[in-house]
Amino acid sequence: MERYQFINSLAKKAGVNESEARLFVEIFLRKVYELIQPGDAIKLDGIGTIYFARTKFNKNISSEGKD
């Protein structure tokens, strides 16, 4: 599932607009990244696992248009 799909699904389930759901997701992910270290993971029942890995920046990959 892509991030935008998750945000849309969350918005519908929570009965909020897409902007509010996006803000929640961004704040949640920032907090997760503050709390875990590279190599750690957080398992979310019913959703999946968030892994935090350090990778080298690849300047040849464009994230333009991605959410």
LINMO-V165806 format. One record per residue. N is the residue number from 1. RES is the residue in one small letter. PHI is phi in whole degrees, 0 to 359 (none if undefined). BURIAL is b if it has 24 or more other C-alpha atoms within 12 Angstrom, else e. Layout:
((N RES PHI BURIAL) (N RES PHI BURIAL))
This chain:
((1 m none e) (2 e 283 e) (3 r 302 e) (4 y 297 e) (5 q 293 e) (6 f 297 e) (7 i 298 b) (8 n 298 b) (9 s 296 e) (10 l 298 e) (11 a 300 e) (12 k 295 e) (13 k 296 e) (14 a 274 e) (15 g 71 e) (16 v 239 e) (17 n 280 e) (18 e 298 e) (19 s 297 e) (20 e 293 e) (21 a 295 b) (22 r 297 b) (23 l 299 e) (24 f 301 e) (25 v 298 b) (26 e 297 e) (27 i 296 e) (28 f 300 e) (29 l 294 e) (30 r 300 e) (31 k 294 e) (32 v 301 e) (33 y 294 e) (34 e 289 e) (35 l 270 e) (36 i 251 e) (37 q 253 e) (38 p 308 e) (39 g 98 e) (40 d 278 e) (41 a 213 e) (42 i 236 e) (43 k 262 e) (44 l 247 e) (45 d 304 e) (46 g 83 e) (47 i 243 e) (48 g 145 e) (49 t 240 e) (50 i 258 e) (51 y 257 e) (52 f 247 e) (53 a 230 e) (54 r 273 e) (55 t 230 e) (56 k 284 e) (57 f 291 e) (58 n 248 e) (59 k 291 e) (60 n 275 e) (61 i 264 e) (62 s 264 e) (63 s 261 e) (64 e 300 e) (65 g 86 e) (66 k 267 e) (67 d 253 e))
